[in-house]
């Protein structure tokens, strides 16, 4: 038993072969931070809104805030209230039961509100498209600025979508 303790303390660690950071994600994040600083001059406040999903996209969005990805270091802050949000990330097809909540959430955020549809369900209704309880994708109720397809999209794909959103905002401010 004592030899096991010494082996665990002084032996080769199982996690020593794991890369601490993905360099492409790091580069993407630094680009996003520069874009966010240029557009907002502060952090980007994001509110995630589940409008009737299977939680696959939520898990990937939550992974962005987890220690491995740590999106906060790139200027992305997840907020609990839409009143503090610059962007709403909608996950899931909009169900009839959630339609009023989606509308109230969007109306509660400061305008102009930015909307990002995350995942196939939020983009076009996904596999539930056309069923009796589903209105469809987020664009059936709100103006969607960026759609991030995938079932679910990876955290890196979500970051690419946010970079695209920042590019769209910069383009709008340049053209008037």
PANU-12563 format. One record per atom (N, C-alpha, C, O, CB): residue in three letters; y, z, x. Coordinates in steps of 0.001 Angstrom, whole numbers, padded with zeros to 6 digits, always signed. Atoms other than C-alpha are relative to their C-alpha. Glycine has a CB too. Layout:
% residues N
AlaYZX ...
% end
This chain:
% residues 176
Unk-001186+000000+000822 Unk+000000+000000+000000 Unk+001254+000000+000870 Unk+002204-000723+000570 Unk-000004+001202-000937 Unk-001153-000041-000885 Unk+002430+000824+002809 Unk+000169-001350+000693 Unk+001296-001797+000908 Unk-000149+001131+001038 Unk-000114+001308-000641 Unk+001616-002479+004492 Unk+000607-001028-000953 Unk+001337-001914-000509 Unk-001375-000478+000483 Unk-000600+000882+000992 Unk+002539-004290+001244 Unk+001511+000207-000070 Unk+002266-000755-000210 Unk-000632+000235-001375 Unk-001424-000311+000028 Unk+005913-002522+001242 Unk+000679-000636+001204 Unk+001715-001286+001060 Unk+000233+001531-000016 Unk-000574+000597-001207 Unk+006590-003573+004844 Unk-000002-001533-000085 Unk+000948-002193+000337 Unk-000781+000463+001245 Unk+000084+001451+000152 Unk+005430-007097+004060 Unk+001111-000507-000933 Unk+001740-001531-000663 Unk-001393-000406-000547 Unk-001051+000398+000942 Unk+007823-007276+001092 Unk+001394+000141+000603 Unk+002264-000695+000356 Unk-000094+000833-001269 Unk-001323-000250-000561 Unk+010754-005843+003039 Unk+000288-000916+001184 Unk+001374-001488+001273 Unk+000124+001456+000427 Unk-000249+000715-001248 Unk+010326-007618+006382 Unk-000608-001402+000059 Unk-000308-002164+000978 Unk-000524+000804+001134 Unk+000653+001308-000015 Unk+008225-010675+005499 Unk+000913-001114-000495 Unk+002037-000878-000938 Unk-001252+000039-000845 Unk-000759+001162+000467 Unk+009378-014168+004628 Unk+000193+000092-001509 Unk-000751+000368-002250 Unk-000721-001323+000380 Unk-000336-000104+001425 Unk+011108-014199+001256 Unk-000403-001269-000737 Unk-000281-002371-000202 Unk+001507+000267-000188 Unk+000419+001141+000798 Unk+009813-016451-001489 Unk+001180-000896-000360 Unk+001020-002105-000529 Unk-000699+000475-001263 Unk-001175+000779+000405 Unk+013332-017540-002369 Unk+000732-000634+001165 Unk+001759-001281+000961 Unk+000950+000871-000760 Unk-000721+000544-001151 Unk+014291-018554+001158 Unk-000002-001525+000020 Unk+000869-002123+000652 Unk-000607+000525+001285 Unk+000054+001462+000022 Unk+013294-022182+000490 Unk+000869-000598-001106 Unk+001038-001816-001157 Unk-001435-000462-000175 Unk-000813+000487+001108 Unk+015532-022436-002610 Unk+001411-000280+000492 Unk+002015+000550+001172 Unk+000019+001019-001163 Unk-001382+000320-000360 Unk+018853-024220-002108 Unk+000931+000878-000832 Unk+000764+000963-002049 Unk+000311-001521-000225 Unk-000891-000863+000773 Unk+021648-021828-003084 Unk+000932-000765-000932 Unk+001295-000248-001989 Unk+000816+000839+000930 Unk-000903+000775+000854 Unk+023874-024572-004510 Unk-000365-001480+000062 Unk-000829-001986+001084 Unk+001474+000212+000425 Unk+000178+001437+000061 Unk+023553-028154-005613 Unk+001332-000626+000396 Unk+002339-000412-000278 Unk-000465-000471-001430 Unk-001248+000528-000540 Unk+026149-030076-003593 Unk+000679-001000-000933 Unk+001908-001049-000986 Unk-000261-000651+001330 Unk-000624+000953+000929 Unk+026677-032825-006190 Unk+000683+000745-001145 Unk+001754+000341-001597 Unk-001053-000991-000557 Unk-000617-000810+001049 Unk+027362-030186-008852 Unk+001265+000670+000531 Unk+002277+000747-000166 Unk-000993+001062-000527 Unk-001158-000631-000644 Unk+029719-028405-006441 Unk+001167-000994+000082 Unk+002304-000644-000233 Unk-000376+000512+001421 Unk-001037+001025-000126 Unk+031642-031646-005816 Unk+000600-000323-001368 Unk+001817-000443-001514 Unk-000577-001278+000648 Unk-000451+000274+001365 Unk+031820-032380-009546 Unk+000875+001141-000513 Unk+001910+000906-001138 Unk-001205-000213-000937 Unk-000759-001160+000441 Unk+033037-028857-010236 Unk+001369+000083+000642 Unk+002346+000427-000023 Unk-000764+001249+000291 Unk-001294-000027-000683 Unk+035783-029055-007630 Unk+000931-001076-000545 Unk+002135-000856-000674 Unk-000188-000185+001508 Unk-000802+001045+000625 Unk+036950-032353-009123 Unk+000505+000465-001359 Unk+001666+000241-001700 Unk-000814-001297-000145 Unk-000382-000502+001315 Unk+036966-030738-012577 Unk+001094+001056+000129 Unk+002048+001057-000649 Unk-001221+000582-000733 Unk-001015-001035-000204 Unk+038945-027757-011277 Unk+001352-000618+000311 Unk+002374-000178-000216 Unk-000415+000944+001129 Unk-001244+000686-000338 Unk+041553-030073-009781 Unk+000605-000657-001241 Unk+001817-000599-001448 Unk-000244-001053+001098 Unk-000472+000648+001221 Unk+041787-032004-013068 Unk+000531+001027-000999 Unk+001576+000813-001614 Unk-001127-000821-000637 Unk-000431-001047+000937 Unk+042037-028825-015165 Unk+001337+000574+000449 Unk+002239+000768-000366 Unk-001064+001127-000102 Unk-001269-000522-000519 Unk+044772-027459-012901 Unk+001134-000993-000237 Unk+002248-000597-000578 Unk-000120+000314+001502 Unk-001019+001021+000199 Unk+046640-030763-013155 Unk+000420-000154-001450 Unk+001587-000427-001728 Unk-000493-001310+000513 Unk-000292+000187+001420 Unk+046415-030932-016960 Unk+000559+001277-000620 Unk+001577+001243-001311 Unk-001261-000438-000750 Unk-000363-001241+000681 Unk+046669-027288-018012 Unk+000789+000972+000881 Unk+001572+001773+000372 Unk-001245+000679-000499 Unk-000652-000960-000889 Unk+047910-025423-014939 Unk-000614+001383-000078 Unk-000040+002351+000420 Unk+001462+000086-000320 Unk+000737-001261+000172 Unk+045404-022685-015807 Unk-001441-000347-000339 Unk-001830-001515-000297 Unk+000645+000905-001123 Unk+001393+000242+000371 Unk+041785-022272-016850 Unk-000093-000736-001334 Unk+000813-000673-002165 Unk-000770+001324-000074 Unk+000301+000679+001252 Unk+040283-024377-019614 Unk-000806+000957-000864 Unk-001916+001341-000494 Unk-000775-001339+000242 Unk+000670-000932+000902 Unk+039350-022100-022523 Unk-000902-000789-000945 Unk-000438-001665-001674 Unk+001034+000852-000799 Unk+001006+000739+000762 Unk+036149-023307-024210 Unk-000666+000931-001001 Unk-001055+002049-000664 Unk-001056-000632+000942 Unk+000739-000711+001042 Unk+034617-022141-027497 Unk-001180-000860-000388 Unk-001006-002015-000774 Unk+000900+000320-001241 Unk+001209+000730+000407 Unk+031035-023187-028195 Unk-000245+000289-001473 Unk-000176+001441-001901 Unk-001250+000408+000873 Unk+000218-000135+001438 Unk+030286-023803-031883 Unk-001323-000654-000374 Unk-001488-001866-000231 Unk+001170-000632-000802 Unk+001293+000492+000474 Unk+026743-024154-033203 Unk+000157-000365-001463 Unk+000383+000506-002302 Unk-001137+001064+000201 Unk-000197+000453+001371 Unk+026980-026249-036347 Unk-001315-000309-000716 Unk-001322-000977-001750 Unk+000880-001223-000009 Unk+001298+000205+000639 Unk+023268-026280-037154 Unk-000998-000652+000932 Unk-001598-001669+000587 Unk+000156-000840-001241 Unk+000835+000645-001014 Unk+021252-027005-034034 Unk-001327+000731+000199 Unk-001632+001712-000479 Unk+000749-000074+001323 Unk+001277-000629-000354 Unk+017877-026157-032532 Unk+000124+000876+001240 Unk-000891+001310+001785 Unk-001066-001065+000227 Unk-000338-000861-001145 Unk+019541-024155-029695 Unk-000268-000621+001363 Unk-000043+000042+002376 Unk-000762+001272-000099 Unk+000251+000618-001305 Unk+018560-026616-026955 Unk+001310-000213+000749 Unk+001418+000137+001924 Unk-000743-001341-000166 Unk-001290+000248-000658 Unk+022152-027647-026219 Unk+000725+001307+000309 Unk+001420+001398+001321 Unk+000886-000893-000881 Unk-000643-001296-000250 Unk+023371-024035-026509 Unk-000521+000628+001283 Unk+000240+001219+002049 Unk-000231+000955-001181 Unk+000584-000564-001217 Unk+020979-022973-023780 Unk+000630-000651+001226 Unk+000949+000038+002195 Unk-001537-000192+000015 Unk-000599+000700-001139 Unk+022390-025634-021448 Unk+001479+000356+000151 Unk+001965+000481+001275 Unk-000163-001519-000163 Unk-001401-000425-000078 Unk+025989-024690-022319 Unk+000073+001416+000573 Unk+000920+001702+001419 Unk+000679-000059-001404 Unk+000025-001369-000523 Unk+025154-021025-021681 Unk-000373+000029+001476 Unk+000086+000902+002213 Unk-000981+000855-000798 Unk+000349+000068-001418 Unk+023608-022005-018349 Unk+001224-000258+000871 Unk+001256+000158+002029 Unk-001038-001086+000233 Unk-001220+000238-000766 Unk+027055-023182-017254 Unk+000683+001313+000399 Unk+001291+001402+001465 Unk+000966-000867-000809 Unk-000635-001289-000289 Unk+028269-019576-017417 Unk-000903+000920+000815 Unk-000452+001956+001304 Unk+000391+000688-001296 Unk+000954-000835-000737 Unk+025160-018185-015716 Unk+000301-000062+001504 Unk+001007-000964+001955 Unk-001464-000458-000282 Unk-000317-000055-001433 Unk+025254-017252-012013 Unk-000350-001253+000797 Unk+000339-001551+001773 Unk-000702+001150+000603 Unk+000368+001175-000797 Unk+023507-020420-010787 Unk+001102-001054-000038 Unk+001489-001577+001007 Unk-001321-000601-000507 Unk-001041+001022+000138 Unk+026160-022812-012149 Unk+001403+000606+000116 Unk+002281+000008+000739 Unk-000147-000724-001344 Unk-001253-000745-000110 Unk+029034-020292-012510 Unk+001211-000904-000196 Unk+002030-001059+000710 Unk+000085+000693+001355 Unk-001079+000948+000283 Unk+031434-022739-014170 Unk+001376+000654+000029 Unk+002386-000040+000141 Unk-000222-000646-001348 Unk-001303-000676-000024 Unk+034166-020105-014215 Unk+000720-000200+001337 Unk+001950-000187+001389 Unk-000178+001497-000274 Unk-000634+000238-001305 Unk+034765-020724-010510 Unk+000718-001339+000038 Unk+001542-001581+000920 Unk-001040+000057+001116 Unk-000655+001301+000089 Unk+035825-024236-011518 Unk+001075-000034-001080 Unk+001588-001105-001405 Unk-001026-001077-000269 Unk-001079-000057+000979 Unk+038321-023071-014128 Unk-000424-000157-001440 Unk+000408-000476-002289 Unk+000980-001031+000308 Unk+000482+000063+001383 Unk+036149-023076-017255 Unk-000280+001421-000463 Unk-001112+002121+000113 Unk-001284-000899-000127 Unk+000183-001336+000542 Unk+036387-019903-019304 Unk-000520-000126-001427 Unk+000080-000819-002248 Unk+001327+000815+000045 Unk+000532-000010+001356 Unk+034237-019360-022381 Unk+000647+001148-000761 Unk+000652+002287-000295 Unk-001555+000132+000001 Unk-000716-000988+000793 Unk+036150-017530-025117 Unk-000748+000247-001302 Unk-001498-000605-001777 Unk+001447-000460-000281 Unk+000703-000395+001212 Unk+034917-015707-028199 Unk+000702-000452-001271 Unk+000086-000488-002336 Unk-000168+001485-000025 Unk-000762+000362+001191 Unk+037639-016859-030567 Unk+000553-001409+000117 Unk+001023-001799+001186 Unk+001137+000992-000231 Unk-000608+001327-000043 Unk+038754-020361-031481 Unk+001524+000079+000145 Unk+002158-000902+000535 Unk-000365-000782-001261 Unk-001454-000162-000140 Unk+042313-018979-031502 Unk+000449-000047+001458 Unk+001624-000271+001747 Unk+000442+001316-000628 Unk-000311+000018-001424 Unk+042132-018830-027709 Unk-000516-001255+000693 Unk-000378-001393+001909 Unk-000580+001223+000666 Unk+000706+001135-000591 Unk+040316-022139-027190 Unk+000874-001239+000115 Unk+001666-001552-000773 Unk-001225-000324-000814 Unk-000592+001322-000177 Unk+041616-025394-025778 Unk-000970-001073-000487 Unk-000561-002120-000988 Unk+000375-000239+001480 Unk+001061+000957+000308 Unk+038296-027143-026416 Unk-001085+000693-000806 Unk-001441+001841-000538 Unk-000589-000615+001293 Unk+001191-000475+000704 Unk+035498-026691-028918 Unk-001152-000912+000404 Unk-001066-002134+000279 Unk+000209+000009-001571 Unk+001233+000736-000279 Unk+032025-027723-027744 Unk-000889+000163-001228 Unk-001400+001255-001477 Unk-000720+000522+001320 Unk+000842-000067+001191 Unk+030103-028551-030925 Unk-001415-000409+000387 Unk-001635-001461+000988 Unk+000555-000912-001142 Unk+001411+000295-000241 Unk+026330-028404-030652 Unk-000706-000042-001352 Unk-000488+000822-002202 Unk-000657+001066+000956 Unk+000769+000105+001226 Unk+024038-029527-033417 Unk+000656-000913-001010 Unk+001872-001099-001019 Unk-000202+001354-000599 Unk-000502+000805+001115 Unk+024357-031809-036393 Unk+000724+000926-000965 Unk+000348+002090-001107 Unk-001160-000771-000721 Unk-000727-000836+000954 Unk+026826-030543-038966 Unk-000792+000035-001300 Unk-000956-000973-001988 Unk+001455-000536-000241 Unk+000751-000184+001239 Unk+024805-029142-041809 Unk+000968+000284-001140 Unk+002110+000681-000907 Unk-001033+001150+000142 Unk-000848-000271+001168 Unk+026169-028789-045337 Unk+000425+001465-000030 Unk+001554+001777-000408 Unk-000741-000363-001304 Unk-000321-001424+000013 Unk+026020-025009-044986 Unk+001036+000385+001048 Unk+001735+001384+000876 Unk-001250+000805+000213 Unk-000934-000330-001076 Unk+028106-025056-041789 Unk+001293-000801-000056 Unk+002190-000552+000750 Unk-000660-000221+001326 Unk-001175+000871+000043 Unk+030702-027665-042793 Unk+001295+000788-000161 Unk+002269+000520+000542 Unk-000134-000999-001133 Unk-001214-000799+000203 Unk+033238-025120-044064 Unk+000327+000819+001248 Unk+001496+000950+001612 Unk-000165+000933-001216 Unk-000227-000799-001209 Unk+032780-022956-040956 Unk+000542-000861+001139 Unk+001405-000415+001895 Unk-001301+000688+000438 Unk-000494+000923-001031 Unk+033317-025965-038659 Unk+001465-000301-000249 Unk+002272-000264+000681 Unk-000825-001315+000019 Unk-001386+000311+000348 Unk+036521-026871-040488 Unk+000909+001203+000270 Unk+001987+001045+000842 Unk+000102-000425-001481 Unk-000807-001204-000227 Unk+037813-023271-040396 Unk+000167+000283+001492 Unk+001241+000689+001937 Unk-000642+001210-000693 Unk-000074-000228-001446 Unk+036994-022974-036697 Unk+000991-000952+000642 Unk+001812-000539+001462 Unk-001382-000163+000648 Unk-000937+000976-000562 Unk+038851-026166-035859 Unk+001434+000319-000420 Unk+002350+000233+000398 Unk-000378-001426-000443 Unk-001344-000316+000491 Unk+041830-025170-038018 Unk+000578+001240+000675 Unk+001797+001381+000775 Unk-000029+000202-001508 Unk-000465-001239-000628 Unk+042006-021791-036253 Unk+000450-000200+001440 Unk+001179+000632+001979 Unk-001092+001038-000043 Unk-000367+000181-001409 Unk+042400-023262-032775 Unk+001396-000590+000124 Unk+001856-001295-000774 Unk-001019-000904+000713 Unk-001326+000592-000221 Unk+045800-024159-031316 Unk-000103-001521+000038 Unk-001063-002079+000570 Unk+000626+000529+001316 Unk+000019+001455+000054 Unk+046665-027783-031897 Unk+000847-000588+001119 Unk+001841+000042+001482 Unk+000498-000495-001360 Unk+001075+000883+000444 Unk+046131-030383-030661 Unk-001353+000502+000505 Unk-001527+000730+001702 Unk+000251-001439+000485 Unk+001319-000482-000375 Unk+042529-029234-030672 Unk-000843-001105+000582 Unk-000854-002225+000071 Unk-000698+000609-001187 Unk+000900+000957-000637 Unk+040084-030986-028392 Unk-001428+000318-000409 Unk-001823+001483-000453 Unk+000150+000029+001547 Unk+001368-000182+000472 Unk+036516-031523-029574 Unk-000944-000818+000866 Unk-000716-002002+001116 Unk-000134-000405-001490 Unk+001038+000659-000783 Unk+033469-032348-027471 Unk-001325+000206-000728 Unk-001709+001341-001011 Unk-000060+000559+001472 Unk+001322-000064+000622 Unk+030129-033162-029123 Unk-001039+000033+001111 Unk-001090-000870+001946 Unk-000244-001214-000969 Unk+000993-000198-001055 Unk+027268-031887-026947 Unk-001398-000173-000583 Unk-001813+000596-001451 Unk+000153+001403+000654 Unk+001369+000238+000451 Unk+023788-033294-027511 Unk-000069-001090-001051 Unk+000919-001404-001715 Unk-000599+001275-000549 Unk+000211+001091+000953 Unk+022332-036040-029650 Unk+000313+000412-001430 Unk+000867-000376-002196 Unk-001427-000494+000084 Unk-000245-000455+001367 Unk+022540-033944-032811 Unk+001488+000006-000318 Unk+001893-000454-001386 Unk-000585+001394-000211 Unk-001445-000052+000227 Unk+026285-033375-032453 Unk+000636-001378+000103 Unk+001676-001626-000508 Unk+000656+000946+000995 Unk-000568+001346-000155 Unk+026884-036990-031437 Unk-000211-000861-001239 Unk+000711-001551-001674 Unk-000615-000691+001209 Unk+000251+000895+001131 Unk+025221-038716-034381 Unk-000934+000579-001069 Unk-001326-000137-001991 Unk-000577-001280+000507 Unk+000913-000600+000971 Unk+023022-036283-036316 Unk-001407+000155+000523 Unk-002204+000898-000049 Unk-000029-000818-001245 Unk+001312-000151-000638 Unk+019985-036670-034072 Unk-001144-000355-000921 Unk-001032-001255-001754 Unk-000177+001408+000490 Unk+001183+000299+000805 Unk+016557-036613-035645 Unk+000172+000400-001460 Unk-000603-000020-002319 Unk-001208+000700+000578 Unk-000241-000430+001377 Unk+017986-034970-038763 Unk+000982-000905-000743 Unk+001307-000662-001905 Unk+000519+001416-000008 Unk-000973+000921+000595 Unk+020404-037833-039421 Unk-000566-000574-001296 Unk-001709-001030-001345 Unk+000361-001144+000991 Unk+000397+000577+001274 Unk+020261-038951-043033 Unk-000796+000922-000901 Unk-001157+000524-002008 Unk-000782-001209+000245 Unk+000739-000915+000865 Unk+018442-035906-044366 Unk+000949+000662-000994 Unk+002168+000589-000839 Unk-000736+001068+000837 Unk-000797-000522+001103 Unk+019633-034085-047472 Unk+000930+001146+000389 Unk+001937+001361-000286 Unk-000907+000455-001087 Unk-000797-001179-000348 Unk+021065-031033-045692 Unk+000968-000237+001153 Unk+001639+000695+001594 Unk-000911+001138+000350 Unk-000805+000281-001186 Unk+022920-032778-042861 Unk+001073-001047-000316 Unk+000784-002118-000848 Unk-000898-000483+001160 Unk-001088+000970+000136 Unk+026329-034452-042969 Unk-000092-001074+001067 Unk+000164-002247+000798 Unk+001355+000699+000078 Unk+000104+000929-001122 Unk+025766-036055-039564 Unk+000582+000628+001249 Unk+000589+001850+001397 Unk+000712-001324-000316 Unk-000593-000483-001240 Unk+027429-035785-036177 Unk+001363+000619-000238 Unk+001886+000595-001352 Unk+000113-001128+001004 Unk-001285-000684+000089 Unk+030640-033931-035453 Unk+001120-000945-000423 Unk+002103-000511-001024 Unk+000342+000642+001331 Unk-001053+000947+000354 Unk+032675-037105-035923 Unk+000077-000282-001496 Unk+000999-000963-001945 Unk-000212-001287+000739 Unk-000066+000129+001459 Unk+031883-037014-039644 Unk+001070+000916-000584 Unk+001565+000676-001685 Unk-001363+000318-000630 Unk-001001-000962+000487 Unk+034314-034077-039971 Unk+001250+000061+000856 Unk+002343+000286+000336 Unk-000605+001367-000072 Unk-001101-000208-000926 Unk+036525-034006-036887 Unk+000165-001213+000909 Unk-000755-002014+001080 Unk-000229+001267+000833 Unk-000196+001001-001041 Unk+038070-036336-034364 Unk-000681+000524+001261 Unk-000315+001585+001766 Unk+001532-000295+000246 Unk+000725-000411-001198 Unk+035690-036126-031400 Unk+000585-000742+001191 Unk+000635-001972+001203 Unk-001531-000277-000136 Unk-000616+000591-001183 Unk+037330-036708-028029 Unk-001034-000548+000972 Unk-000834-001613+001557 Unk+000866+001023+000700 Unk+001054+000427-000932 Unk+034129-036959-025947 Unk-001353+000331-000611 Unk-001541+001397-001198 Unk+000161+000688+001399 Unk+001381-000235+000415 Unk+030454-037325-026825 Unk-000871+000063+001247 Unk-000794-000806+002116 Unk-000500-001115-000978 Unk+000922-000160-001124 Unk+027829-036063-024376 Unk-001414-000107-000552 Unk-001942+000877-001071 Unk+000223+001371+000749 Unk+001341+000171+000557 Unk+024447-037512-025387 Unk-001057+000694+000850 Unk-000822+001071+001998 Unk-000330-001481-000129 Unk+001140-000616-000677 Unk+021105-036053-024454 Unk-000636+001011-000924 Unk+000014+001545-001823 Unk+000427+000668+001327 Unk+000674-000973+000851 Unk+018525-033811-026005 Unk-000827+000949+000839 Unk-002033+000746+000976 Unk-000882-000701-001034 Unk-001430-000286-000114 Unk+019725-031564-024494 Unk+000567-000596+001282 Unk-000185-000923+002201 Unk+000253+001516-000038 Unk-000597+000431-001266 Unk+022205-032734-021878 Unk-000073+001136+001010 Unk-000025+002309+000639 Unk+001471-000455-000204 Unk+000067-001028-001048 Unk+021950-030918-018554 Unk+001393+000588+000223 Unk+002386-000016-000183 Unk-000566-000594+001332 Unk-001317-000555-000325 Unk+024747-028612-017371 Unk+000862-000972+000808 Unk+002077-001026+000622 Unk-000164+001298+000772 Unk-000768+000978-000781 Unk+025758-031322-014895 Unk+000557-001095-000905 Unk+001692-001530-000710 Unk-000878-000621+001105 Unk-000490+001012+000939 Unk+026035-033881-017718 Unk+001141+000553-000859 Unk+002074-000173-001202 Unk-001147-000495-000900 Unk-001089-000630+000755 Unk+028186-031425-019673 Unk+001267+000034+000850 Unk+002363-000218+000349 Unk-000394+001436-000445 Unk-001150+000001-000905 Unk+030450-031078-016628 Unk+000593-001398+000118 Unk+001815-001546+000141 Unk-000405+000521+001386 Unk-000489+001384-000045 Unk+030690-034885-016391 Unk+000796-000299-001267 Unk+001837-000953-001204 Unk-001183-001007+000154 Unk-000727+000184+001248 Unk+031735-034897-020046 Unk+001366+000671+000023 Unk+002335+000122-000501 Unk-000811+000536-001152 Unk-001292-000684-000098 Unk+034477-032363-019325 Unk+000942-000721+000969 Unk+002152-000761+000747 Unk-000204+001454+000450 Unk-000820+000816-000912 Unk+035683-034469-016369 Unk+000540-001216-000759 Unk+001703-001583-000593 Unk-000834-000456+001254 Unk-000424+001137+000815 Unk+035822-037435-018759 Unk+001116+000414-000959 Unk+002083-000325-001143 Unk-001195-000579-000785 Unk-001035-000504+000899 Unk+037840-035336-021229 Unk+001323+000173+000739 Unk+002375-000212+000229 Unk-000436+001332-000626 Unk-001230-000190-000784 Unk+040343-034393-018507 Unk+000623-001347+000363 Unk+001847-001485+000359 Unk-000294+000811+001283 Unk-000513+001339-000324 Unk+040644-038073-017507 Unk+000684-000615-001220 Unk+001723-001263-001087 Unk-001146-000922+000495 Unk-000614+000530+001222 Unk+041368-039020-021132 Unk+001348+000654-000262 Unk+002302-000018-000654 Unk-000925+000212-001202 Unk-001260-000713+000222 Unk+044055-036353-021403 Unk+001057-000483+000983 Unk+002206-000711+000605 Unk-000202+001525+000137 Unk-000966+000492-001003 Unk+045687-037485-018154 Unk+000473-001409-000353 Unk+001648-001731-000174 Unk-000631+000007+001417 Unk-000369+001369+000379 Unk+045634-041093-019379 Unk+000974+000020-001174 Unk+001935-000750-001187 Unk-001258-000825-000362 Unk-000895-000083+001167 Unk+047270-040124-022704 Unk+001387+000487+000419 Unk+002396-000007-000084 Unk-000593+000946-001075 Unk-001296-000515-000410 Unk+050006-038165-020965 Unk+000782-001030+000822 Unk+002013-001033+000798 Unk-000180+001284+000801 Unk-000664+001055-000779 Unk+050759-041111-018648 Unk+000576-001089-000896 Unk+001676-001592-000666 Unk-000979-000619+000995 Unk-000419+001104+000863 Unk+050972-043659-021449 Unk+000931+000453-001121 Unk+001535-000375-001804 Unk-001215-000678-000595 Unk-000977-000494+000963 Unk+052995-041414-023719 Unk-000629+000457-001239 Unk+000062+000904-002154 Unk+000996-001025-000318 
% end
